[in-house]
């Protein structure tokens, strides 16, 4: 999934996480970031 697809799917699911928060999750809490990714697949 491309970055733009990911951001688009997050918006459609009404997930209120901005790019800064997503980057922080990816770096500091990869399991939580993985859960977000899996929720929009």
Phi, psi and omega in degrees: 000133179282164180300316182294323175297316180301312180296320178297318180291324176298316180297318180295327179277359179061038175273121187267062176238126179274175184298323180295316179294318178298318178296319178297316177300315182299322182279319190256342181213072185301329179294319178293319178297319178299322178296320178296314180300314181295331181288341180254358179290000000 
